Structures are given as C-alpha cells and as structure tokens.
Amino acid sequence: MNASPTFSTADAPGAAAPSVETPRTTSDSFGPSFPVAGDAPGTAAPGVETPGADALRPLRLHDLHLAHGARMAPFAGFVMPIHYALGILGEHKHTRAAAGLFDVSHMGQILLRPRSGDIADAARALETLVPVDVLSLPAGRQRYALFTTESGGIRDDLMIANFGSFLCLIVNAACTMGDLAHMQEHLSATCTIELLSDRALLAIQGPDACAALSGLVPVAAMRFMDAGIFSIDGAECFITRSGYTGEDGFEISVPAAMARTVAERLLTHSSVQLIGLGARDSLRLEAGLCLYGHDLSADTTPVEAALAWAIQPVRRTGSARAGGFPGADVILAQLTQGASRRRVGLRPELRPVREGATLFADSASHVGIGQVTSGTYAPSAHGPVAMGYVPRSMAQTGTRLFADVRGQRTPVTVCDMPFVPHRYQR
C-alpha cells in the first residue's frame, strides 16, 4: 500500500505507508522488533501489551495461520502471525526471491461514496482533511495520503484508491476507529462513510507475485498504484498493485467468506509462502518505509518526516487549491522554509540500533540531538539499518553520528534510503 520513490536524505522525497504498528525490543540479533517467547507453534507470545485477552480479535484467516504452524502474538487488538516454519529470516529472503502472502486484514478499509453521485464531490470533501491532490486522482489509480492535525502533525497515513463511483481508503489498524469518527464528523454532509467490516485484506509481494495472482485473475497489465475491481470465483475483489515491502506485488480486498479460498488458491503456486509480521517489519524497513506510531506520529509533520513528495503542487502555496486542510499554515510554511529536523536513513557500523536509541553528535557529548525510530538487521542490505530524526544541519548524507546502545556509543552514518532498491512495476 505504499508509493515510495528512492530519495536522498538531503532532499524532499521519502516514503511511508499504512503499516504495522509493531512493539519493539532492544535485542541486537535479527528477529522481530517485538518480544516472542516459547517455541510452540500456534501459541501466543507473552510480554506484548494488549487491550486484554477478551478484546483481542482473530484475523479472518486465523485457523489457516494455526494450520500452517504460525507463531502468534497479540498486536493492535488482533492475534497476529509473527512467523511460520521458515522463520523470520527465511520468510524475509523468500519474499525478496519469490512471493510472500501476508494476511493484513487488521488494516481498516473504509469506503467514501458521494451523496451527489459525483466522485469529484467526494474528492473535494476529502481534500479538506488531507494535503494531497485527490481531485485529479483518476478512476483506476491509487495515491498515498496523510490525515493531518491542526498543529501540522500526522494523524494517520493511508492509501486512497479511486474505483470510479467510490473512494476506498486503507488506514492503519490502531487508527481505524479514530479515522472513521474524524471523517464522520467532517465529511458526512457530502459523503456516506462505510467501514468494511465484512472484508479481509491480503497482500502478495515479491518478484513472482504477478505470476501467482495471474493464475486467479488477469492482473499482468496493471502497473504500480493501479486499482481495479475483479471477480475471483464470483467474489468482487478490490485489487491494487502496491504493497509494503519495496517489491512488486498486489493487495487484495476480498469478502471475508472467500478469504480462505483465495489464500489457499494462491498458496498452490509453487513460489508462494505465508509470511508473518516479523518479516513484514524487516522488509518495510529495508525499503525505507515508515511505520505509523514509530516513524510517524501526531508530533511529526510531513516535511519533518521527508514526505513532502506526497503533497502535490496544486495543494501548495500559490496554487489553485492551496491549503484548506488541518495544519496547513504550519505545513505550507515548512515546505517553503524547511523544518528544524528531518527523518533520515542510518547505517550503524557495529551492531543494530533499535527504536528509542538517543543520537549524539559525537562520542563524548551528553546532549542528545535526535532519536532512532526504527532499526533492525537487514538481510538484503547485509548489515544493520535504521531511521530516525536529526536536526536539519546534521541530515546530510555521510554525516557521522553516534547512537547510545545500552550505555555504549555506536557510530552511525546518515545515508540515503531505501536501503535496497524498490522493484515496483511502473
């Protein structure tokens, strides 16, 4: 669900997408960025904060995950698969080499339909909540967007697809009900707003993804960020050519009753393996993609987050539809004048550096200048990678900084992202 160009930390472009809000640890070894205990497949890992066992919801494919030996853990109000028999490292490598199938049904799916019947009215209404150009998004295309706050922060990041008579929004799991209420408050006069609680969301990612999905439905002609409605075994599916790994791939919104059938048909392809939350996190970080609640929050602006590329010229100062979204004064000023800090890529020299690590200008200073927001070992980049926020004066590629790792200073170098090349089919 991500539209992310290659970018340099010295200029504006960057990327993020609706994402898994993953709890983190400070382990130096490669693995999930969240605690997993025990070895028994199909069991839940203790130690992850949850809203309580009674509030946890299973994914639509919960039984399928257990049947395939998934290691399960509570996350964002759901019981989620962390990894399967291949393990996180094996699943990461398999997705880069072949095709990985992800159950991302925890994500929110929301439809906006214009009361007037004119899709342009829904687009104009949505532009009052996001700083992107929705009005020119044609039918059959998708665009990355941000809900912003009155202070210029990021309320959530999301994808918007135009399916002709309606817009489909994919939002982060933990933000779904808040986003829904936000839209109901501001858009109800113009649009009907429907939370699709009867649908699952699957993602198939990797170089063999197109071949695997083409066995079910004709998608080969689609290009990156295309969107279309297809029938799979009589079920109406909303399909986009997008994802959260940096690989070519597709996301498939399917009626819940058909989710297992579609998943099992995809798994009959020799290249396809189920992939869990652990590898999804390492794949997205290698691709330089943001994780909401970690790399993005209500306390970070789009400009600070290196997401200025997502704000099209028509929404900027001096253009026809400039402003008109929450926090416009702050965001438009930063687009012109710059922000005091910036999200950058980091390459640790000695060991992985995890979320929360304080960054320093040198090995002796006691005054932190920034913080790591995501970090892990990156198998495809052959070493540890991270991202974080630093002052604009220290955001140039090649700048050497130091991260505090359990009381020791580890050198890190500001670098360009993504850490591995994107392979989208444009």
ZAKOL-316308 format. One record per residue (C-alpha): residue number from 1; x, y, z. Coordinates in steps of 0.1 Angstrom, whole numbers, plus 5000, padded with zeros to 4 digits. Layout:
<nodes>
+-----+------+------+------+
!   n !   xx !   yy !   zz !
+-----+------+------+------+
! NUM !    X !    Y !    Z !
...
+-----+------+------+------+
</nodes>
This chain:
<nodes>
+-----+------+------+------+
!   n !   xx !   yy !   zz !
+-----+------+------+------+
!   1 ! 5000 ! 5000 ! 5000 !
!   2 ! 5029 ! 5022 ! 4995 !
!   3 ! 5040 ! 5048 ! 4970 !
!   4 ! 5077 ! 5055 ! 4978 !
!   5 ! 5103 ! 5068 ! 4954 !
!   6 ! 5140 ! 5064 ! 4960 !
!   7 ! 5152 ! 5095 ! 4979 !
!   8 ! 5182 ! 5112 ! 4994 !
!   9 ! 5182 ! 5125 ! 5029 !
!  10 ! 5194 ! 5158 ! 5015 !
!  11 ! 5162 ! 5165 ! 4996 !
!  12 ! 5124 ! 5163 ! 4999 !
!  13 ! 5112 ! 5129 ! 4987 !
!  14 ! 5106 ! 5100 ! 5010 !
!  15 ! 5080 ! 5073 ! 5017 !
!  16 ! 5057 ! 5058 ! 5041 !
!  17 ! 5026 ! 5037 ! 5041 !
!  18 ! 4999 ! 5024 ! 5062 !
!  19 ! 5018 ! 5000 ! 5083 !
!  20 ! 5021 ! 4975 ! 5111 !
!  21 ! 5024 ! 4993 ! 5145 !
!  22 ! 5050 ! 4969 ! 5159 !
!  23 ! 5061 ! 4968 ! 5195 !
!  24 ! 5099 ! 4969 ! 5198 !
!  25 ! 5127 ! 4955 ! 5219 !
!  26 ! 5164 ! 4962 ! 5222 !
!  27 ! 5178 ! 4928 ! 5211 !
!  28 ! 5209 ! 4930 ! 5188 !
!  29 ! 5201 ! 4898 ! 5169 !
!  30 ! 5180 ! 4897 ! 5138 !
!  31 ! 5144 ! 4889 ! 5145 !
!  32 ! 5110 ! 4905 ! 5151 !
!  33 ! 5110 ! 4940 ! 5166 !
!  34 ! 5087 ! 4927 ! 5193 !
!  35 ! 5091 ! 4901 ! 5220 !
!  36 ! 5083 ! 4865 ! 5212 !
!  37 ! 5087 ! 4838 ! 5238 !
!  38 ! 5085 ! 4800 ! 5236 !
!  39 ! 5087 ! 4777 ! 5206 !
!  40 ! 5053 ! 4760 ! 5203 !
!  41 ! 5037 ! 4769 ! 5170 !
!  42 ! 5002 ! 4783 ! 5171 !
!  43 ! 5007 ! 4799 ! 5206 !
!  44 ! 5006 ! 4835 ! 5217 !
!  45 ! 5038 ! 4852 ! 5230 !
!  46 ! 5036 ! 4868 ! 5264 !
!  47 ! 5051 ! 4902 ! 5271 !
!  48 ! 5033 ! 4922 ! 5244 !
!  49 ! 5010 ! 4949 ! 5257 !
!  50 ! 4974 ! 4943 ! 5245 !
!  51 ! 4940 ! 4957 ! 5254 !
!  52 ! 4932 ! 4925 ! 5272 !
!  53 ! 4926 ! 4889 ! 5261 !
!  54 ! 4888 ! 4895 ! 5259 !
!  55 ! 4893 ! 4924 ! 5235 !
!  56 ! 4916 ! 4906 ! 5210 !
!  57 ! 4902 ! 4897 ! 5177 !
!  58 ! 4913 ! 4869 ! 5154 !
!  59 ! 4921 ! 4876 ! 5118 !
!  60 ! 4899 ! 4862 ! 5091 !
!  61 ! 4925 ! 4836 ! 5083 !
!  62 ! 4932 ! 4827 ! 5120 !
!  63 ! 4926 ! 4790 ! 5115 !
!  64 ! 4947 ! 4789 ! 5084 !
!  65 ! 4976 ! 4805 ! 5102 !
!  66 ! 4974 ! 4779 ! 5130 !
!  67 ! 4971 ! 4751 ! 5105 !
!  68 ! 5004 ! 4763 ! 5090 !
!  69 ! 5022 ! 4764 ! 5124 !
!  70 ! 5022 ! 4802 ! 5128 !
!  71 ! 5037 ! 4817 ! 5159 !
!  72 ! 5010 ! 4840 ! 5171 !
!  73 ! 5012 ! 4872 ! 5192 !
!  74 ! 4987 ! 4899 ! 5202 !
!  75 ! 4991 ! 4931 ! 5183 !
!  76 ! 4969 ! 4962 ! 5177 !
!  77 ! 4939 ! 4944 ! 5192 !
!  78 ! 4943 ! 4913 ! 5170 !
!  79 ! 4960 ! 4880 ! 5173 !
!  80 ! 4986 ! 4881 ! 5145 !
!  81 ! 5010 ! 4856 ! 5129 !
!  82 ! 5046 ! 4865 ! 5137 !
!  83 ! 5063 ! 4838 ! 5116 !
!  84 ! 5058 ! 4803 ! 5103 !
!  85 ! 5081 ! 4773 ! 5099 !
!  86 ! 5106 ! 4792 ! 5077 !
!  87 ! 5113 ! 4817 ! 5105 !
!  88 ! 5116 ! 4854 ! 5101 !
!  89 ! 5149 ! 4854 ! 5082 !
!  90 ! 5137 ! 4827 ! 5058 !
!  91 ! 5104 ! 4845 ! 5052 !
!  92 ! 5122 ! 4877 ! 5045 !
!  93 ! 5145 ! 4861 ! 5020 !
!  94 ! 5117 ! 4842 ! 5004 !
!  95 ! 5097 ! 4873 ! 4998 !
!  96 ! 5126 ! 4890 ! 4981 !
!  97 ! 5133 ! 4859 ! 4959 !
!  98 ! 5098 ! 4846 ! 4952 !
!  99 ! 5064 ! 4856 ! 4966 !
! 100 ! 5051 ! 4861 ! 5001 !
! 101 ! 5015 ! 4860 ! 5011 !
! 102 ! 5005 ! 4883 ! 5040 !
! 103 ! 4972 ! 4885 ! 5059 !
! 104 ! 4968 ! 4922 ! 5066 !
! 105 ! 4931 ! 4921 ! 5075 !
! 106 ! 4938 ! 4941 ! 5107 !
! 107 ! 4940 ! 4972 ! 5085 !
! 108 ! 4909 ! 4994 ! 5082 !
! 109 ! 4890 ! 4995 ! 5049 !
! 110 ! 4867 ! 5025 ! 5046 !
! 111 ! 4845 ! 5035 ! 5016 !
! 112 ! 4836 ! 5071 ! 5007 !
! 113 ! 4806 ! 5075 ! 4984 !
! 114 ! 4795 ! 5110 ! 4972 !
! 115 ! 4758 ! 5117 ! 4981 !
! 116 ! 4755 ! 5136 ! 4949 !
! 117 ! 4767 ! 5107 ! 4928 !
! 118 ! 4797 ! 5128 ! 4915 !
! 119 ! 4830 ! 5113 ! 4926 !
! 120 ! 4846 ! 5148 ! 4924 !
! 121 ! 4824 ! 5159 ! 4953 !
! 122 ! 4839 ! 5131 ! 4975 !
! 123 ! 4874 ! 5140 ! 4964 !
! 124 ! 4869 ! 5177 ! 4972 !
! 125 ! 4855 ! 5168 ! 5006 !
! 126 ! 4884 ! 5145 ! 5014 !
! 127 ! 4909 ! 5172 ! 5004 !
! 128 ! 4897 ! 5192 ! 5035 !
! 129 ! 4913 ! 5165 ! 5056 !
! 130 ! 4945 ! 5156 ! 5036 !
! 131 ! 4972 ! 5178 ! 5020 !
! 132 ! 4972 ! 5157 ! 4987 !
! 133 ! 4956 ! 5161 ! 4953 !
! 134 ! 4926 ! 5138 ! 4954 !
! 135 ! 4905 ! 5156 ! 4928 !
! 136 ! 4929 ! 5147 ! 4899 !
! 137 ! 4932 ! 5111 ! 4910 !
! 138 ! 4917 ! 5092 ! 4881 !
! 139 ! 4895 ! 5061 ! 4883 !
! 140 ! 4916 ! 5031 ! 4885 !
! 141 ! 4945 ! 5047 ! 4904 !
! 142 ! 4957 ! 5049 ! 4940 !
! 143 ! 4976 ! 5075 ! 4959 !
! 144 ! 4994 ! 5078 ! 4993 !
! 145 ! 4979 ! 5104 ! 5017 !
! 146 ! 4981 ! 5117 ! 5052 !
! 147 ! 4955 ! 5128 ! 5077 !
! 148 ! 4969 ! 5159 ! 5094 !
! 149 ! 4962 ! 5176 ! 5127 !
! 150 ! 4956 ! 5213 ! 5134 !
! 151 ! 4992 ! 5216 ! 5146 !
! 152 ! 5005 ! 5201 ! 5114 !
! 153 ! 5012 ! 5166 ! 5127 !
! 154 ! 5003 ! 5133 ! 5111 !
! 155 ! 4971 ! 5118 ! 5124 !
! 156 ! 4975 ! 5087 ! 5102 !
! 157 ! 4989 ! 5077 ! 5069 !
! 158 ! 4967 ! 5059 ! 5044 !
! 159 ! 4961 ! 5049 ! 5008 !
! 160 ! 4933 ! 5063 ! 4987 !
! 161 ! 4920 ! 5044 ! 4956 !
! 162 ! 4895 ! 5057 ! 4931 !
! 163 ! 4872 ! 5029 ! 4919 !
! 164 ! 4850 ! 5052 ! 4898 !
! 165 ! 4819 ! 5055 ! 4919 !
! 166 ! 4836 ! 5055 ! 4953 !
! 167 ! 4869 ! 5060 ! 4971 !
! 168 ! 4884 ! 5032 ! 4991 !
! 169 ! 4907 ! 5042 ! 5020 !
! 170 ! 4931 ! 5018 ! 5037 !
! 171 ! 4941 ! 5030 ! 5071 !
! 172 ! 4962 ! 5018 ! 5100 !
! 173 ! 4946 ! 4992 ! 5123 !
! 174 ! 4951 ! 5012 ! 5156 !
! 175 ! 4938 ! 5044 ! 5139 !
! 176 ! 4907 ! 5029 ! 5122 !
! 177 ! 4880 ! 5040 ! 5146 !
! 178 ! 4896 ! 5074 ! 5151 !
! 179 ! 4898 ! 5079 ! 5114 !
! 180 ! 4863 ! 5068 ! 5109 !
! 181 ! 4850 ! 5092 ! 5136 !
! 182 ! 4871 ! 5120 ! 5121 !
! 183 ! 4856 ! 5115 ! 5086 !
! 184 ! 4821 ! 5111 ! 5100 !
! 185 ! 4824 ! 5144 ! 5118 !
! 186 ! 4837 ! 5164 ! 5088 !
! 187 ! 4825 ! 5146 ! 5057 !
! 188 ! 4790 ! 5132 ! 5064 !
! 189 ! 4772 ! 5161 ! 5048 !
! 190 ! 4789 ! 5152 ! 5014 !
! 191 ! 4796 ! 5115 ! 5017 !
! 192 ! 4784 ! 5083 ! 5030 !
! 193 ! 4811 ! 5066 ! 5051 !
! 194 ! 4812 ! 5029 ! 5054 !
! 195 ! 4836 ! 5007 ! 5074 !
! 196 ! 4840 ! 4974 ! 5056 !
! 197 ! 4839 ! 4950 ! 5085 !
! 198 ! 4830 ! 4921 ! 5062 !
! 199 ! 4862 ! 4921 ! 5042 !
! 200 ! 4897 ! 4906 ! 5045 !
! 201 ! 4928 ! 4921 ! 5031 !
! 202 ! 4956 ! 4900 ! 5016 !
! 203 ! 4989 ! 4911 ! 5002 !
! 204 ! 5011 ! 4891 ! 4978 !
! 205 ! 5046 ! 4905 ! 4974 !
! 206 ! 5077 ! 4896 ! 4955 !
! 207 ! 5091 ! 4890 ! 4920 !
! 208 ! 5067 ! 4860 ! 4915 !
! 209 ! 5036 ! 4878 ! 4929 !
! 210 ! 5022 ! 4887 ! 4895 !
! 211 ! 5026 ! 4852 ! 4881 !
! 212 ! 5009 ! 4837 ! 4912 !
! 213 ! 4979 ! 4861 ! 4912 !
! 214 ! 4975 ! 4859 ! 4874 !
! 215 ! 4965 ! 4823 ! 4879 !
! 216 ! 4933 ! 4836 ! 4896 !
! 217 ! 4926 ! 4869 ! 4878 !
! 218 ! 4941 ! 4889 ! 4849 !
! 219 ! 4963 ! 4915 ! 4866 !
! 220 ! 4995 ! 4914 ! 4844 !
! 221 ! 4986 ! 4947 ! 4826 !
! 222 ! 4983 ! 4966 ! 4859 !
! 223 ! 5011 ! 4990 ! 4868 !
! 224 ! 5023 ! 5003 ! 4902 !
! 225 ! 4994 ! 5020 ! 4920 !
! 226 ! 4968 ! 5009 ! 4895 !
! 227 ! 4935 ! 4998 ! 4911 !
! 228 ! 4907 ! 4977 ! 4898 !
! 229 ! 4876 ! 4956 ! 4906 !
! 230 ! 4879 ! 4919 ! 4897 !
! 231 ! 4859 ! 4887 ! 4902 !
! 232 ! 4876 ! 4857 ! 4919 !
! 233 ! 4853 ! 4827 ! 4920 !
! 234 ! 4823 ! 4851 ! 4918 !
! 235 ! 4836 ! 4873 ! 4946 !
! 236 ! 4840 ! 4910 ! 4940 !
! 237 ! 4876 ! 4919 ! 4949 !
! 238 ! 4893 ! 4953 ! 4950 !
! 239 ! 4929 ! 4949 ! 4938 !
! 240 ! 4957 ! 4974 ! 4938 !
! 241 ! 4993 ! 4969 ! 4925 !
! 242 ! 5011 ! 4981 ! 4956 !
! 243 ! 5024 ! 4969 ! 4989 !
! 244 ! 5047 ! 4975 ! 5019 !
! 245 ! 5079 ! 4956 ! 5011 !
! 246 ! 5095 ! 4976 ! 4982 !
! 247 ! 5088 ! 4946 ! 4959 !
! 248 ! 5063 ! 4943 ! 4931 !
! 249 ! 5030 ! 4930 ! 4944 !
! 250 ! 4993 ! 4934 ! 4950 !
! 251 ! 4968 ! 4940 ! 4978 !
! 252 ! 4935 ! 4922 ! 4975 !
! 253 ! 4904 ! 4932 ! 4994 !
! 254 ! 4882 ! 4901 ! 4994 !
! 255 ! 4848 ! 4893 ! 5010 !
! 256 ! 4856 ! 4876 ! 5043 !
! 257 ! 4837 ! 4845 ! 5034 !
! 258 ! 4860 ! 4840 ! 5004 !
! 259 ! 4893 ! 4849 ! 5021 !
! 260 ! 4905 ! 4814 ! 5029 !
! 261 ! 4896 ! 4802 ! 4994 !
! 262 ! 4916 ! 4829 ! 4978 !
! 263 ! 4945 ! 4824 ! 5001 !
! 264 ! 4946 ! 4787 ! 4996 !
! 265 ! 4945 ! 4791 ! 4958 !
! 266 ! 4974 ! 4814 ! 4959 !
! 267 ! 4993 ! 4790 ! 4982 !
! 268 ! 4990 ! 4763 ! 4955 !
! 269 ! 5015 ! 4783 ! 4934 !
! 270 ! 5050 ! 4768 ! 4940 !
! 271 ! 5066 ! 4803 ! 4947 !
! 272 ! 5041 ! 4814 ! 4974 !
! 273 ! 5047 ! 4810 ! 5011 !
! 274 ! 5028 ! 4826 ! 5041 !
! 275 ! 5048 ! 4854 ! 5057 !
! 276 ! 5043 ! 4868 ! 5092 !
! 277 ! 5045 ! 4902 ! 5109 !
! 278 ! 5082 ! 4898 ! 5117 !
! 279 ! 5094 ! 4897 ! 5081 !
! 280 ! 5069 ! 4924 ! 5071 !
! 281 ! 5087 ! 4947 ! 5095 !
! 282 ! 5122 ! 4940 ! 5083 !
! 283 ! 5111 ! 4941 ! 5046 !
! 284 ! 5095 ! 4976 ! 5050 !
! 285 ! 5125 ! 4990 ! 5069 !
! 286 ! 5149 ! 4978 ! 5042 !
! 287 ! 5126 ! 4996 ! 5017 !
! 288 ! 5128 ! 5028 ! 5037 !
! 289 ! 5090 ! 5028 ! 5045 !
! 290 ! 5076 ! 5044 ! 5076 !
! 291 ! 5057 ! 5027 ! 5104 !
! 292 ! 5029 ! 5048 ! 5119 !
! 293 ! 5033 ! 5053 ! 5157 !
! 294 ! 5070 ! 5049 ! 5154 !
! 295 ! 5085 ! 5068 ! 5124 !
! 296 ! 5053 ! 5089 ! 5121 !
! 297 ! 5030 ! 5104 ! 5147 !
! 298 ! 5009 ! 5134 ! 5156 !
! 299 ! 5042 ! 5150 ! 5168 !
! 300 ! 5058 ! 5148 ! 5133 !
! 301 ! 5049 ! 5169 ! 5103 !
! 302 ! 5050 ! 5156 ! 5067 !
! 303 ! 5080 ! 5179 ! 5060 !
! 304 ! 5099 ! 5166 ! 5090 !
! 305 ! 5091 ! 5131 ! 5080 !
! 306 ! 5106 ! 5136 ! 5045 !
! 307 ! 5071 ! 5131 ! 5030 !
! 308 ! 5069 ! 5165 ! 5012 !
! 309 ! 5068 ! 5145 ! 4979 !
! 310 ! 5033 ! 5134 ! 4989 !
! 311 ! 5019 ! 5169 ! 4988 !
! 312 ! 5013 ! 5177 ! 4951 !
! 313 ! 5020 ! 5213 ! 4938 !
! 314 ! 4983 ! 5221 ! 4934 !
! 315 ! 4979 ! 5220 ! 4973 !
! 316 ! 5009 ! 5242 ! 4979 !
! 317 ! 5012 ! 5280 ! 4984 !
! 318 ! 5003 ! 5300 ! 4953 !
! 319 ! 4983 ! 5272 ! 4936 !
! 320 ! 4946 ! 5268 ! 4928 !
! 321 ! 4937 ! 5246 ! 4958 !
! 322 ! 4965 ! 5256 ! 4983 !
! 323 ! 4958 ! 5248 ! 5019 !
! 324 ! 4924 ! 5241 ! 5032 !
! 325 ! 4935 ! 5211 ! 5053 !
! 326 ! 4943 ! 5208 ! 5090 !
! 327 ! 4976 ! 5223 ! 5099 !
! 328 ! 4980 ! 5240 ! 5065 !
! 329 ! 4997 ! 5271 ! 5079 !
! 330 ! 5024 ! 5250 ! 5096 !
! 331 ! 5029 ! 5226 ! 5068 !
! 332 ! 5029 ! 5251 ! 5039 !
! 333 ! 5054 ! 5273 ! 5058 !
! 334 ! 5077 ! 5243 ! 5063 !
! 335 ! 5075 ! 5234 ! 5026 !
! 336 ! 5089 ! 5269 ! 5019 !
! 337 ! 5113 ! 5274 ! 5048 !
! 338 ! 5122 ! 5239 ! 5058 !
! 339 ! 5117 ! 5222 ! 5091 !
! 340 ! 5141 ! 5221 ! 5120 !
! 341 ! 5145 ! 5183 ! 5119 !
! 342 ! 5143 ! 5156 ! 5094 !
! 343 ! 5138 ! 5118 ! 5091 !
! 344 ! 5169 ! 5102 ! 5077 !
! 345 ! 5183 ! 5068 ! 5070 !
! 346 ! 5211 ! 5055 ! 5092 !
! 347 ! 5237 ! 5028 ! 5088 !
! 348 ! 5251 ! 5016 ! 5121 !
! 349 ! 5287 ! 5005 ! 5119 !
! 350 ! 5290 ! 4979 ! 5146 !
! 351 ! 5256 ! 4965 ! 5156 !
! 352 ! 5218 ! 4970 ! 5151 !
! 353 ! 5204 ! 5001 ! 5168 !
! 354 ! 5168 ! 4999 ! 5179 !
! 355 ! 5139 ! 5023 ! 5183 !
! 356 ! 5143 ! 5047 ! 5211 !
! 357 ! 5181 ! 5049 ! 5210 !
! 358 ! 5193 ! 5085 ! 5215 !
! 359 ! 5215 ! 5100 ! 5188 !
! 360 ! 5245 ! 5122 ! 5197 !
! 361 ! 5267 ! 5145 ! 5176 !
! 362 ! 5299 ! 5128 ! 5189 !
! 363 ! 5311 ! 5100 ! 5211 !
! 364 ! 5315 ! 5122 ! 5242 !
! 365 ! 5285 ! 5145 ! 5242 !
! 366 ! 5259 ! 5142 ! 5269 !
! 367 ! 5233 ! 5162 ! 5250 !
! 368 ! 5212 ! 5141 ! 5225 !
! 369 ! 5204 ! 5156 ! 5191 !
! 370 ! 5179 ! 5131 ! 5178 !
! 371 ! 5164 ! 5096 ! 5182 !
! 372 ! 5161 ! 5064 ! 5163 !
! 373 ! 5126 ! 5055 ! 5154 !
! 374 ! 5131 ! 5021 ! 5137 !
! 375 ! 5161 ! 4997 ! 5134 !
! 376 ! 5170 ! 4961 ! 5127 !
! 377 ! 5194 ! 4939 ! 5109 !
! 378 ! 5187 ! 4940 ! 5072 !
! 379 ! 5194 ! 4907 ! 5054 !
! 380 ! 5191 ! 4921 ! 5019 !
! 381 ! 5213 ! 4951 ! 5028 !
! 382 ! 5238 ! 4928 ! 5045 !
! 383 ! 5240 ! 4947 ! 5078 !
! 384 ! 5221 ! 4968 ! 5103 !
! 385 ! 5199 ! 4997 ! 5092 !
! 386 ! 5178 ! 5023 ! 5110 !
! 387 ! 5159 ! 5055 ! 5105 !
! 388 ! 5154 ! 5084 ! 5129 !
! 389 ! 5151 ! 5122 ! 5133 !
! 390 ! 5180 ! 5145 ! 5134 !
! 391 ! 5185 ! 5183 ! 5132 !
! 392 ! 5184 ! 5196 ! 5096 !
! 393 ! 5220 ! 5207 ! 5099 !
! 394 ! 5230 ! 5171 ! 5105 !
! 395 ! 5207 ! 5154 ! 5079 !
! 396 ! 5232 ! 5154 ! 5051 !
! 397 ! 5242 ! 5121 ! 5036 !
! 398 ! 5276 ! 5110 ! 5051 !
! 399 ! 5272 ! 5128 ! 5084 !
! 400 ! 5286 ! 5106 ! 5112 !
! 401 ! 5267 ! 5104 ! 5144 !
! 402 ! 5266 ! 5082 ! 5175 !
! 403 ! 5238 ! 5061 ! 5190 !
! 404 ! 5235 ! 5051 ! 5226 !
! 405 ! 5232 ! 5013 ! 5228 !
! 406 ! 5229 ! 5002 ! 5264 !
! 407 ! 5254 ! 5028 ! 5276 !
! 408 ! 5278 ! 5024 ! 5248 !
! 409 ! 5282 ! 5048 ! 5218 !
! 410 ! 5278 ! 5031 ! 5184 !
! 411 ! 5288 ! 5051 ! 5153 !
! 412 ! 5261 ! 5055 ! 5127 !
! 413 ! 5262 ! 5073 ! 5093 !
! 414 ! 5234 ! 5092 ! 5077 !
! 415 ! 5226 ! 5076 ! 5044 !
! 416 ! 5201 ! 5076 ! 5015 !
! 417 ! 5170 ! 5054 ! 5015 !
! 418 ! 5158 ! 5029 ! 5005 !
! 419 ! 5184 ! 5005 ! 5018 !
! 420 ! 5176 ! 4981 ! 4990 !
! 421 ! 5162 ! 4992 ! 4955 !
! 422 ! 5125 ! 4992 ! 4950 !
! 423 ! 5112 ! 4969 ! 4923 !
! 424 ! 5078 ! 4983 ! 4915 !
! 425 ! 5063 ! 4977 ! 4881 !
! 426 ! 5058 ! 5012 ! 4868 !
+-----+------+------+------+
</nodes>
